[in-house]
């Protein structure tokens, strides 16, 4: 499979490096032992995702898409096979090494937002920088800039309970981007949103992609997957189809990445 287009210098994600691909997977398998039974969740997956690609991963329940997402996000390790994330071999890493890679290379966006309920938007966004040891003044400045970039410059002091669903998800996107990751990994990011708010979030993703961010979107919704330029369909732990097509356009909305 061919890699995607090269990244642009002004993108909000990681700086360019020598690695031509963000994701390179070869012969990836994942087995789970449940009592006397072994479940083969992934059965030899080969996949290359180039820098600045926008990819949707789809599949029915039991297809292996959640397992693949966990491996791509370095939340788990494979039974066999190789996985390089931004040029780094991760398949045999220990837990502390995986944690470091996650913080440096992957920005996560989840269906349930995963925000601290008693913390402000600003504090939620700066959390990864706290773990990275960034000084307080710098991290607050970067968090404020990122919130402004996603259209929430006037909501920095608001707690999640004071925000709409779409605003909460934009806080989550800002948090995911704060460490300038090489990969934005989104798991059903519109699953808890109405259709209008879903359109706003997909618009934001399109703006991020236009600025060079590599995005992998895991979804079961065909209309959401159509916003990606490439769609990978899993079935029974294997890639059944790898399709490319013109992304579905989204109407513009107020706020976004500057």
C-alpha positions, 0 to 999 in steps of 0.5 A: 500500500502506498503512503499518504502525502507528505506533511505540511510544515505548519501542521499542529502535530509532530515535527517532520522527521526521517520516518516516511510513514506514521504507522507500519504494521506487518503480520500483526496478530493478537490472541486472547486465551479465555479458559480453554479457548483461544480467540484470534482477534487479529490474524496477520494484519499488514497496514501502512498509513502515511504521514498526513493520511486521514483513515477510518477503520470500520468493521462489525462487532468481533471484527478486530477493530477495537483490538487494532485500535488498542495496538495502534495506540500502544495500549496493548502489545501484539502476540506476534508481528511488527508495529512501528509508530513514527519509526519506533518499534513498539511490539516488544516494548515494556509498559513504561516504554509504551506509556512514554510513546503514548504521551509523545506520539499519540493523541487520543479522542474518546467517545465519552470525552474522558475529562476531569469533571471538576477541572477547568477546560484549561486544566484538562488540556494541560494535563499531558504537559504536566505528565511530560514535566513542562513548566507551569507557565509554558503549559498554561500558555500552550493549553490556552493557545490550543483551546483558542485554536479549537474555538474555545478561547472563551470557555477556558475556565468552564468545567465539563458540566458547563459545556455542551457535548460538542464543546466537551469533545473539542476540549478533548481534541485540544488535549489530544493535540497538546503534545503535538502528536504524530497521530490523532487516534479517535475512537467513535468521537461522535458516538455521544453527539447529535447530528449537528454537533457531530458535523461540527466535530467532523469539520474540526477533524477536516481542518486538522487534516488540512493542516497536516495532522495524521488521523485514524478514526475508528467508527461503526458509522458509515456516514462518519467514515465517509469523511475520511479519504481512506476506509479500511474494513476489518472482518474476522481479524483481517483486512477485508477491504482497503478503499480510497475515495473523495471525502464527504464534505462538511458544512463550515461552522464557527470556530476551528483551527487557526 
